[in-house]
Amino acid sequence: MWLTRFGSGLGVAMFHPAAGTAARGAAGQSASAMSMFAAGGNAGFFLAPVLATPALAALGLRATVLFVPPAVLAGFVLLRQHRLSGPAKPAAGRGADRWGPFVVLTAVEVTRSVTFFAASTFIELYWITHLHASRPVAGAALACFLFGGVTGTLLGGRLADRFGLTRTVLAGNAAALPALIALRVCPGPGLALAAALAAGVTVRIPFSVLVKLGQDYLPSRPGTAAGVTLGLAVSAGGLSMPLFGAVAAAYGTPAVFTVLCLLPLPAVALSLLLPEPDRPGLVSGLAGSRGGR
């Protein structure tokens, strides 16, 4: 069992650098295009509970074998595409790697990841134990939060193309603060569903933008940047869950969401330190205009 879990995690980790590099080559300078790539993973988080819960309830753990064929089919499609077109060879990025801003960006990503995974892990339990909702309503709360995450990912790309990458990251982290507070203080399960949707949107706005921004900071290492930004979106949030589980066991699920209300504060402070990346088109244009003088 442990070996299969390890193999599954290893496969997921291997996917991120290669897929992120290919997405970088296809998206170019478009944050909206990168957001469509990132939204695919978010859609998986949204659909997984919807598909897995009924299967596991009906068949138990044996139902996990039902999810093997789709993975094999996806692998076959990728292998066939690789044989037909050859490995993707995105153009090498221009400019020097900027490790300082990338480290700050990684800290922002860790904070955002912990917020998203803690909320998605404990939101159903919060609805049942604190808001005294039924299990279907608690499931609807999780669905609202995860659907908001897909929407926020797509919205973040469009905002970044319009207003800039770092401004979008800052705005998303800042907007998450009132959304999470609203989620915490709503007295009833019905009204809190809207807060769950808003929290999912705002927490996820920076997601695809951070992937794009990380690759802009490390133009010669798009795979490394994608591995960190996409990989940390899963690993950092998951590794923090035992800590939040201890908080919930000692003080209840409301304490978990009280802590989550504080996490956007360091994310906002760190976002203020992120410089806007160099834009190759603008840089080359300026160089050409200077050379013509």
Secondary structure, DSSP 8 states (H G I E B T S, - for coil): -HHHHHHHHHHHHHHHHHHHHHHHHHHTT-HHHHHHHHHHHHHHHHHHHHHHHHHHHHHGGGGGGGGHHHHHHHHHHHHHHHHHH-S-------S---HHHHHHHHHHHHHHHHHHHHHHHHHHHHHHHTS---HHHHHHHHHHHHHHHHHHHHHHHHHHHHH-HHHHHHHHHHHHHHHHHHHHH--SHHHHHHHHHHHHHHHHTHHHHHHHHHHHHSTT-HHHHHHHHHHHHHHHHHHTHHHHHHHHHHH-HHHHHHHHHHTHHHHHHHHTT------HHHHHHHHHHHHT-
